[in-house]
Amino acid sequence: QVQLVESGGGLVQPGGSLRLSCAASGWSFSFNVMVWYRQARGDQRELVASITSGGPTYYVDSVKGRFTISRDNAGNTMYLQMNSLKPEDTAVYFCYAKFRRYSYSPYQTFWGQGTQVTVSS
């Protein structure tokens, strides 16, 4: 069984920083893709940042220059360093990962339970 366990969320003042982590337990493979999503109250879930095996990264425009996504060498732990946080960053942040053995195989997908980030004075 595979579990994605998220941590690092909490309450922070505008301009502050948080570091989120997503760790996979019961999993010995390197994920092909790891992604951070977020969902603000009443809004749709949006992709925040992603990182692919080999290093390519993507960021939604609203977080570019402020957030940094990374993962460990084993490819089963992911981080999101969030700096200069704004009230509009307030949301539940979800970890998501994809794996396939071969390029022609279907992906297996996994979700974390989500962690609350609140940016407020």
N, C-alpha and C positions, 0 to 999 in steps of 0.2 A: 504494500500500500504506500502511496505517495501523499505527503502533506506539504503544502506551502504555508509556512508560518511567517507572518508579518509582525514587525515591531518598529518602534520609534516614533509613532504618532503621539500627538498630544496638543496642548494649548501653548501657543507662542504669540508674542506681540508682533505687530507689523515691523518688518525689517529684520526680524530674527531668522534663525536657521534651525532646521531639523534634518536628521538623517534617517531615512527609512531603510529597513532591511527586509529581505525576503529569503528565507532559507528553506531548502527542500530536505525533508527527511525521508528515509527509506528509498533513496534514489541514487544510483551510482553512475548515471549517464550525464553527459553534458547536453543541456537544452539547446536546441537549434535557435530559438528565439525566446527572449524574456522581455516582458512588457509591463510598464506601469500604466494603469488606468485610474481615473478618478471620477467620482459622481457627486456633484453638489446636490443639496437638498432641492428636490423638485425638477432637477435637470436630467438630461440623458448622460449616460456614461461616455466619457471621451478618452481617447488615447493621449497620454502625457509624454511618454518617452519609451523607446525600445532599444534593445541592443541585440545584435545577431552574432552567432559564432563567427569568429574572425575579426570582430571589432566594430563593424558599421553601426552607427547610432542615428536615431531620429528624435527630434523634439518638436512638440507643437509650438507654434510661434509665440504663444503667450508666456512660455517658460524659458525660451532661449536666452542664454547668458546668465540665468539664475539657477537652473537645475542642472545636475550632472548625473547621468546614469552610468553605472559600472557593474562589473560582476567579477567573481573570483576566477582563478585559473581552471578550476574544476567545472565551471559553468553551471553550478547548482545553487549559487547564492548571488543575489542581486541587491544593489543599493541605489538609493536615490538621495543625493545630497541636494537639499533645498535651501538656497540662500535668498536674502532680500524678500522674504515672504510677504505677501499681500493678502488682505482680507478675501479677495476673490479666489485665492488658492484654497480656501476652506472647502473641504470635501472629504468623502471617504475614499481612501486610496487602496487600490486592489493590485495584487501581484498576479501575473498571468504568464504561463510558460508553455512552450510547444516542443514536441520531440517526435522525430521519425527516424527509423533505423536506416532507411534508404531513401533516395530522392523520389522514388516512385511509390513509397509507402504513404498511407494516410497518417496525418499528424495525430498524436495523442496530446490532449490539452488539459491543463490544470489551472485552477483558480485558488487564490488565497481567500481568506475570510474578510479581508478589508481592515484597515486601521484608520481611525478618525484623526484628521488634521484640522485644527481650528486656529485661525489667525485673527486675533482680536485683542484690543486694548482693554 
